[in-house]
């Protein structure tokens, strides 16, 4: 009975993931019967079959992007919450998303001035700009992490870097044209529907690398929950472990921001939601559970962005914020001992 009780939360999470993946594929501006969805997935199909083309060219890439991006952001959020021992830390506390937004702002908000060095503003050019921005901030944070001795100072410096990047973005927004500003605002709303198979492959590789770094850091992550001194007493190299975790977070959060834009609240909310079902502090269990939890949440949010029977799609960040904000409020109230 004890074994089945332990397996029950896992079965719920796995079952929810598979169900939401299929529901995500079947919903959209064109309603596809569930039987057609199953048939299209498990058959080679016909190139002239409209349902098959829609599912494999549009909906399955979008659903896989939800799974990969949600998993990556959730692992990054868990790593940051453990590293800083702060339940309100998220994958953007190091300023990676702000750095990516700054470089994308330079590309989109310079308008006609950008044409001299970037003739065509394409998804790949935006991904390259976002990667360059988050990569630059990552190198800066790594240099800081090598010099500072405590995680609190690293957290404060990361937040200040994010604030400085945000101020530059605000100046560019103020000086930009309306058309350029609209394009940038749309990018900041986040989207999982614009990725192709090549971009998905890059995201999967980043998830594998970042997830592997996280799994090989399980011992230091578990020790960090009890403080730096306890971790050092176990023989853990604090500086190297911190740099390894920062590298994993940068790859995970930076890659998602590059191809999907800054997606809010997923990395912050999912670790708390998963702990409700799987009450453990062992990161060997938490990391795979959080991966599936992030995939579930982003699939659900993407489903909620679809207006039934309409081609209208709501902003992804609006839905993630509606779900994530109450979780943050709950965490704050719980930390203060307020019964909900």
Secondary structure, DSSP 8 states (H G I E B T S, - for coil): -HHHHHHHHHHHHHHHHHHHHHHHHH-SSS---HHHHHHHHSS---TT-HHHHHIIIIIHHHHHHHHHHHHHHHHHHHHHHHHTT-TT--TTTTSHHHHHHHHHHHHHHTGGGGGGT-SS--HHHHHHHHHHHHHHHHHHHHHHHHH--SHHHHHHHHHHHHHHHHHHHHHHHHHS-HHHHHHHHHHHT--SSS--HHHHHHHHHHHHHHHHHHHTTHHHHHHHTT-HHHHHHTT--HHHHHHHHHHHHHHHHHHHHHHH----SHHHHHHHHHHHHS----HHHHHHHHHHHHHHHHHHHHHHHB-TTSS-B--HHHHHHHHHHHHHHHHHHHHTT---
